[in-house]
Amino acid sequence: MTLLDELHMELIHAADFRMYDTKGVMLPGVPYRIGVPMAAVRAAAQRIIRSGRSREFLAEALVPGKVRAHEVLKTTGLVIALEKRFPLGERLQYARQYQSFITNWALCDLFAGSMKCLRKSPDDAFCFIRELIESDELWRVRTGLVLLLTNFLDESTLPRALSLALDKNVLRWAGKAYYVSMGLAWALSIFYVADADLTRRTFLESAASGGLDPVTARRTAQKIRESLRVSRADAREFKENTESAIRRSRGL
């Protein structure tokens, strides 16, 4: 039995029909789910890592063309993100291979949100993220956005992260794809908490120029309003400034 077969059996034994029904509502269009609690998925990934056979597992798991259960794909992403023995170059190569398997927000956000290792090598990380940001595939673009908000919030890297998040290709995708629009709004709201002045100024310039579409601009204001780390007064002011910028973009 291969490692992939073992993983599949482990996840089937951990299945909970309540998870299958609940998550199914949130993941329309995902054809093959087992219905496994996230704790069991994380435990499976850690078991593979502790076995010292992560490379062997990924060599099989990343073969294109095979049908994979949603939870198997989650586990694969976690092994890539959390295996401490991978040097960065090898990890990024696995990450590139994994991108073709990401077809929904759950896989995207779990993988990118677990790749906290990137903050240790910002130059290499930004090069990789730019590949994703400039992609013609929406899930790669969203992955890039989540990698930015996960890793680059300090004063030395946030300006670069903010610039990448508002790249023209991201803005193009945000104007037509819900999951990129929401990913960008989420990233901007996290950036705002990290540096309100810089984010507000850059955001309003983009919204007023018409680069950032009104729907995504309003979603950003809503995300900031929902944040427990932003005062109601600041959130209200941000919303008012957002509406003013949208009016300016329309020549009003």
QUILIN-V44323 format. One record per residue. RES is the residue in one small letter. PSI is psi in whole degrees, -180 to 180 (NA if undefined). OMEGA is omega in whole degrees, 0 to 359 (none if undefined). Layout:
[[RES	PSI	OMEGA] [RES	PSI	OMEGA]]
This chain:
[[m	131	181] [t	167	176] [l	-37	179] [l	-40	176] [d	-43	179] [e	-43	179] [l	-46	181] [h	-44	179] [m	-41	179] [e	-43	181] [l	-38	177] [i	-41	180] [h	-23	180] [a	2	186] [a	148	177] [d	116	185] [f	-26	178] [r	-37	176] [m	-39	181] [y	-47	182] [d	-44	183] [t	-50	183] [k	-26	180] [g	-34	178] [v	-34	184] [m	-11	184] [l	62	178] [p	142	177] [g	-2	175] [v	112	193] [p	-26	189] [y	100	176] [r	151	176] [i	-38	183] [g	70	187] [v	133	176] [p	147	183] [m	-32	179] [a	-37	179] [a	-35	177] [v	-46	179] [r	-40	179] [a	-39	179] [a	-42	179] [a	-43	180] [q	-34	177] [r	-43	178] [i	-43	180] [i	-45	180] [r	-28	181] [s	-17	183] [g	15	185] [r	29	182] [s	-42	181] [r	-42	178] [e	-43	179] [f	-47	183] [l	-31	177] [a	-32	178] [e	-42	187] [a	-27	184] [l	11	174] [v	123	182] [p	156	171] [g	-13	180] [k	143	177] [v	132	180] [r	139	171] [a	148	180] [h	-44	182] [e	-29	174] [v	-41	178] [l	-38	175] [k	-47	180] [t	-41	179] [t	-46	179] [g	-39	179] [l	-38	177] [v	-43	178] [i	-44	186] [a	-32	192] [l	-12	179] [e	109	186] [k	-16	183] [r	-7	179] [f	127	167] [p	160	187] [l	-44	182] [g	-42	179] [e	-42	180] [r	-43	180] [l	-32	176] [q	-43	175] [y	-40	181] [a	-39	177] [r	-43	179] [q	-35	184] [y	-24	186] [q	-36	183] [s	-15	179] [f	-13	182] [i	110	182] [t	13	178] [n	165	186] [w	-32	183] [a	-46	177] [l	-43	181] [c	-53	188] [d	-35	177] [l	-48	181] [f	-55	184] [a	-37	179] [g	-16	179] [s	-10	184] [m	53	182] [k	-13	179] [c	-21	186] [l	-26	183] [r	-17	179] [k	-20	182] [s	70	189] [p	-38	182] [d	-49	178] [d	-38	181] [a	-44	181] [f	-36	177] [c	-44	178] [f	-45	182] [i	-36	177] [r	-38	175] [e	-43	181] [l	-45	182] [i	-35	183] [e	9	184] [s	160	173] [d	15	181] [e	124	190] [l	-36	183] [w	-29	175] [r	-41	178] [v	-46	179] [r	-39	177] [t	-44	178] [g	-42	180] [l	-43	181] [v	-35	174] [l	-39	179] [l	-50	184] [l	-21	179] [t	-31	193] [n	-27	196] [f	80	183] [l	1	180] [d	168	188] [e	-22	181] [s	-24	184] [t	-19	183] [l	-43	179] [p	-40	179] [r	-40	178] [a	-41	180] [l	-41	178] [s	-43	179] [l	-40	181] [a	-30	180] [l	23	175] [d	149	184] [k	-31	179] [n	-38	175] [v	-45	180] [l	-38	178] [r	-46	180] [w	-39	181] [a	-32	181] [g	-11	184] [k	-11	185] [a	119	184] [y	-46	187] [y	-26	173] [v	-41	177] [s	-48	179] [m	-36	177] [g	-41	179] [l	-44	178] [a	-42	178] [w	-48	180] [a	-46	181] [l	-36	179] [s	-37	177] [i	-41	177] [f	-38	181] [y	-42	178] [v	-37	181] [a	-40	180] [d	91	186] [a	-43	185] [d	-50	181] [l	-45	183] [t	-44	180] [r	-48	182] [r	-48	182] [t	-42	179] [f	-49	183] [l	-35	176] [e	-43	180] [s	-41	180] [a	-40	182] [a	-30	180] [s	-11	182] [g	0	178] [g	-47	177] [l	124	183] [d	152	184] [p	-37	182] [v	-47	179] [t	-37	177] [a	-45	180] [r	-35	176] [r	-36	177] [t	-46	178] [a	-38	179] [q	-43	178] [k	-40	179] [i	-39	178] [r	-35	182] [e	-15	183] [s	134	177] [l	-5	183] [r	8	178] [v	132	180] [s	156	179] [r	-37	180] [a	-44	179] [d	-41	180] [a	-40	179] [r	-42	178] [e	-40	179] [f	-42	179] [k	-43	179] [e	-43	178] [n	-35	178] [t	-47	180] [e	-37	177] [s	-42	179] [a	-39	178] [i	-41	178] [r	-40	179] [r	-37	180] [s	-23	180] [r	5	179] [g	23	182] [l	NA	none]]
